Amino acid sequence: MLKTCILKVGSSAVVTLSAEMREALVACEGGAVYVVGGDDGCWKIMPQNPELDVALAAAYLVMDENYNMLQALA
């Protein structure tokens, strides 16, 4: 387990990643990562995955196209 800091930058908060964390995530400055919340209240930081980007874009498109039907089912 690695510990990190939260810093205030303007009206936002920023989580800092050590060099060790960036290396493990294969992330660079200016790059992107995913932060995913689990049902157990834990959060995971995952490296950006171009295949996941494509899949999410397709999912959002389907959800937008079927918004009314999805709202009726909710």
Backbone torsions as a table, in degrees:
resi	resn	phi	psi	omega
1	MET	NA	135.2	178.8
2	LEU	-112.7	141.9	179.3
3	LYS	-101.0	143.8	178.6
4	THR	-137.1	178.3	-176.5
5	CYS	-117.9	155.7	172.8
6	ILE	-113.8	125.1	-179.0
7	LEU	-116.2	147.7	175.4
8	LYS	-88.9	128.8	177.1
9	VAL	-130.9	104.6	-174.4
10	GLY	64.4	-127.2	178.7
11	SER	-97.9	8.0	-179.1
12	SER	-108.8	168.1	172.4
13	ALA	-116.5	141.3	-176.7
14	VAL	-123.1	131.2	175.0
15	VAL	-93.5	126.3	-179.6
16	THR	-89.3	143.3	177.1
17	LEU	-114.7	129.0	177.3
18	SER	-70.1	167.5	177.3
19	ALA	-58.5	-38.1	179.3
20	GLU	-63.1	-41.8	179.1
21	MET	-67.5	-44.8	179.5
22	ARG	-60.7	-40.1	179.4
23	GLU	-64.5	-43.8	179.7
24	ALA	-64.0	-34.0	-179.8
25	LEU	-86.5	-6.9	-172.8
26	VAL	52.3	49.5	-178.0
27	ALA	-117.2	145.2	177.8
28	CYS	-123.8	167.1	178.8
29	GLU	-58.2	131.3	-177.5
30	GLY	87.2	-8.8	179.0
31	GLY	-79.0	-177.4	-177.9
32	ALA	-124.2	151.3	172.2
33	VAL	-135.1	161.6	174.9
34	TYR	-101.5	139.0	172.3
35	VAL	-115.3	117.4	-172.4
36	VAL	-119.4	126.5	177.9
37	GLY	-90.6	140.4	179.1
38	GLY	-105.2	166.4	178.7
39	ASP	-64.0	-22.3	-178.2
40	ASP	-86.7	5.4	179.3
41	GLY	86.1	-1.9	178.4
42	CYS	-87.1	153.1	177.6
43	TRP	-118.0	142.7	178.0
44	LYS	-119.1	139.5	172.9
45	ILE	-104.4	122.0	-176.7
46	MET	-121.1	147.4	177.4
47	PRO	-65.7	153.8	176.5
48	GLN	-64.4	139.5	-177.9
49	ASN	-130.0	111.4	-178.8
50	PRO	-55.8	-35.8	178.6
51	GLU	-65.6	-38.4	177.4
52	LEU	-67.6	-37.3	176.6
53	ASP	-57.1	-44.1	-179.7
54	VAL	-65.8	-44.0	-179.3
55	ALA	-64.8	-41.7	178.8
56	LEU	-65.8	-39.9	178.2
57	ALA	-61.0	-42.1	178.9
58	ALA	-65.9	-41.3	179.5
59	ALA	-63.7	-43.2	178.9
60	TYR	-63.7	-37.8	178.0
61	LEU	-62.6	-46.3	179.3
62	VAL	-63.0	-42.3	179.8
63	MET	-64.8	-40.0	177.9
64	ASP	-63.9	-43.2	-178.4
65	GLU	-66.9	-26.4	-175.9
66	ASN	-116.1	28.9	-174.3
67	TYR	-55.0	-51.8	-176.4
68	ASN	-61.5	-42.7	179.5
69	MET	-66.1	-41.1	178.9
70	LEU	-65.7	-36.4	177.1
71	GLN	-65.6	-38.6	179.2
72	ALA	-66.2	-33.1	-179.8
73	LEU	-79.3	-20.4	-175.3
74	ALA	-69.7	NA	NA
